[in-house]
Amino acid sequence: MTPVRLVLVDDDPLVLQGLRLMLTGAPGIDVVGDADDGDRLVDVVREAEPDVVLLDLRMPRLDGVAALRALRAAPDVPQPEVIVLTTFDTEPVVLDALRAGASGFLLKHTPPADIVRAIRAAADGEPTVSPTVLRRLIDHVADTPGGTGAGRTGPGGSGTSAAAEDGLAALTDRERQVAGAVADGLGNAEIARRLYLSHGSVKAHISSALTKLDLENRTQLAIAAHTAGVVGPRPSAPPAK
């Protein structure tokens, strides 16, 4: 198994050192670089070419959201999955990070084993948001009229169930089922088991749904599905052959 190449960005030297020690010893993870502020993000990504970045938000020279925007706008620079790792879980902070291009959001009190799993999942195209953060974010989007969602122009950005339903109407039945399962917080392997699909088919359906809805990641897809009232099916038996 090819190790996941990881970059760490945090202005607290103790946190940075602790993350490095913890993650260097994790099987399948290779810490290939770090930075002590957001203004170094683009350079360290260019140099280290990571698969995943763990990014702090509150930094003195350039905060995490601004640094992420700079990375996503930088030409000829690798575009890794970015997991925000922070002590802040307020809705505006989460939304800003998602709009800037974050694909995952974890709190710093997340158990080490869960951080390791989130890094591996992100590298496999399954970015993670802490369940409490996702629930709070979904509630915030559902209760806020007219445009506070996480999407760019798709249903996650509408803030209304009607607009979300219109957006999800563009999906096939299978894509809607997969979107509902994503909204239930399932990973690709769990979705595959629930819907009797291959792992590759699940990834293809998610990718197609993101493209059709003009969304950037599965967190935004989860928000869109929740806003539209889409829930994942729970078949009791495999479909007839």
LOTOR-988912 format. One record per residue (C-alpha): residue number from 1; x, y negated, z negated. Coordinates in steps of 0.2 Angstrom, whole numbers, plus 5000, padded with zeros to 4 digits. Layout:
<rs>
R     n      u      v      w
R   NUM      X      Y      Z
...
</rs>
This chain:
<rs>
R     n      u      v      w
R     1   5000   5000   5000
R     2   5007   4983   5005
R     3   5008   4972   4990
R     4   4997   4956   4989
R     5   5009   4941   4991
R     6   5004   4928   4977
R     7   5008   4910   4974
R     8   5004   4902   4957
R     9   5001   4883   4955
R    10   4999   4876   4937
R    11   5006   4861   4929
R    12   5007   4869   4912
R    13   5024   4878   4911
R    14   5018   4890   4898
R    15   5003   4895   4908
R    16   5014   4896   4924
R    17   5027   4907   4915
R    18   5013   4918   4907
R    19   5004   4921   4923
R    20   5021   4925   4932
R    21   5025   4938   4918
R    22   5008   4946   4918
R    23   5006   4947   4937
R    24   5024   4952   4941
R    25   5021   4968   4931
R    26   5004   4972   4940
R    27   5005   4986   4953
R    28   5002   4980   4970
R    29   5005   4961   4967
R    30   5021   4952   4972
R    31   5023   4934   4965
R    32   5032   4926   4979
R    33   5032   4908   4974
R    34   5025   4895   4962
R    35   5023   4876   4960
R    36   5020   4864   4945
R    37   5008   4852   4953
R    38   4996   4851   4968
R    39   5008   4840   4978
R    40   5019   4856   4981
R    41   5005   4867   4987
R    42   5007   4865   5006
R    43   5026   4866   5005
R    44   5026   4882   4994
R    45   5012   4890   5005
R    46   5022   4886   5021
R    47   5038   4893   5013
R    48   5031   4909   5004
R    49   5017   4913   5016
R    50   5006   4921   5002
R    51   4990   4931   5004
R    52   4982   4923   4989
R    53   4985   4907   4979
R    54   4980   4905   4960
R    55   4977   4886   4959
R    56   4974   4876   4943
R    57   4962   4861   4945
R    58   4968   4848   4933
R    59   4986   4842   4937
R    60   4994   4825   4935
R    61   5000   4820   4952
R    62   4988   4829   4964
R    63   4973   4838   4957
R    64   4968   4856   4964
R    65   4954   4850   4974
R    66   4964   4837   4983
R    67   4978   4849   4985
R    68   4967   4862   4993
R    69   4959   4849   5005
R    70   4977   4845   5010
R    71   4981   4863   5013
R    72   4965   4867   5023
R    73   4969   4852   5034
R    74   4988   4856   5037
R    75   4992   4861   5054
R    76   5003   4876   5057
R    77   5002   4882   5039
R    78   4996   4899   5033
R    79   4978   4899   5026
R    80   4978   4911   5011
R    81   4963   4914   5000
R    82   4963   4902   4986
R    83   4956   4907   4969
R    84   4954   4892   4957
R    85   4959   4897   4939
R    86   4953   4883   4927
R    87   4946   4879   4910
R    88   4933   4869   4918
R    89   4916   4877   4924
R    90   4905   4862   4927
R    91   4894   4862   4942
R    92   4902   4847   4951
R    93   4919   4854   4949
R    94   4914   4871   4956
R    95   4905   4863   4970
R    96   4920   4852   4974
R    97   4932   4866   4974
R    98   4921   4877   4985
R    99   4918   4863   4998
R   100   4937   4860   4998
R   101   4939   4878   5004
R   102   4941   4889   4988
R   103   4935   4906   4990
R   104   4935   4911   4971
R   105   4933   4903   4954
R   106   4939   4911   4938
R   107   4940   4904   4920
R   108   4957   4904   4911
R   109   4949   4915   4898
R   110   4946   4929   4911
R   111   4954   4945   4905
R   112   4970   4949   4913
R   113   4964   4965   4921
R   114   4949   4955   4929
R   115   4961   4942   4936
R   116   4972   4956   4944
R   117   4956   4964   4951
R   118   4950   4947   4958
R   119   4967   4944   4967
R   120   4966   4961   4975
R   121   4948   4958   4980
R   122   4952   4941   4987
R   123   4966   4949   4998
R   124   4954   4962   5004
R   125   4941   4948   5009
R   126   4930   4949   4993
R   127   4934   4933   4984
R   128   4927   4932   4966
R   129   4917   4920   4956
R   130   4915   4922   4937
R   131   4897   4928   4934
R   132   4893   4915   4922
R   133   4900   4901   4934
R   134   4890   4909   4949
R   135   4874   4909   4939
R   136   4876   4891   4933
R   137   4881   4886   4951
R   138   4866   4895   4959
R   139   4854   4887   4946
R   140   4861   4870   4949
R   141   4859   4871   4968
R   142   4842   4878   4966
R   143   4836   4864   4955
R   144   4845   4849   4965
R   145   4835   4842   4980
R   146   4843   4837   4996
R   147   4861   4842   4998
R   148   4872   4847   4983
R   149   4875   4865   4989
R   150   4891   4873   4993
R   151   4890   4875   5012
R   152   4895   4863   5025
R   153   4880   4862   5036
R   154   4872   4879   5033
R   155   4858   4884   5020
R   156   4870   4883   5005
R   157   4871   4865   5008
R   158   4853   4861   5009
R   159   4848   4862   4991
R   160   4830   4868   4996
R   161   4823   4885   4998
R   162   4814   4881   5014
R   163   4830   4875   5022
R   164   4839   4890   5016
R   165   4825   4902   5022
R   166   4826   4893   5039
R   167   4845   4896   5040
R   168   4844   4914   5035
R   169   4831   4917   5048
R   170   4845   4917   5060
R   171   4852   4933   5053
R   172   4847   4951   5057
R   173   4838   4962   5045
R   174   4854   4971   5040
R   175   4864   4954   5038
R   176   4850   4948   5027
R   177   4851   4964   5017
R   178   4870   4962   5015
R   179   4868   4944   5010
R   180   4855   4949   4997
R   181   4868   4962   4990
R   182   4881   4948   4990
R   183   4869   4937   4980
R   184   4867   4951   4968
R   185   4886   4950   4964
R   186   4891   4967   4973
R   187   4908   4970   4980
R   188   4910   4977   4998
R   189   4911   4995   4991
R   190   4896   4993   4981
R   191   4886   4986   4995
R   192   4892   5000   5006
R   193   4885   5013   4994
R   194   4869   5004   4991
R   195   4865   5001   5010
R   196   4873   5018   5016
R   197   4885   5008   5027
R   198   4904   5010   5030
R   199   4915   4997   5022
R   200   4920   4990   5039
R   201   4902   4988   5043
R   202   4899   4978   5027
R   203   4914   4966   5031
R   204   4907   4964   5049
R   205   4890   4959   5043
R   206   4897   4947   5030
R   207   4908   4939   5043
R   208   4894   4938   5056
R   209   4882   4930   5043
R   210   4895   4917   5038
R   211   4898   4912   5056
R   212   4879   4911   5060
R   213   4876   4900   5044
R   214   4892   4890   5046
R   215   4898   4895   5029
R   216   4916   4897   5023
R   217   4915   4911   5010
R   218   4904   4924   5002
R   219   4901   4913   4987
R   220   4892   4901   4998
R   221   4883   4915   5006
R   222   4877   4921   4989
R   223   4870   4903   4985
R   224   4861   4903   5002
R   225   4853   4920   4999
R   226   4848   4915   4981
R   227   4841   4898   4986
R   228   4831   4907   5000
R   229   4824   4920   4988
R   230   4833   4934   4996
R   231   4837   4949   4985
R   232   4847   4965   4990
R   233   4837   4981   4993
R   234   4839   4996   4981
R   235   4835   5011   4991
R   236   4831   5027   4981
R   237   4837   5039   4994
R   238   4848   5039   5010
R   239   4839   5034   5026
R   240   4832   5049   5036
R   241   4844   5055   5049
</rs>
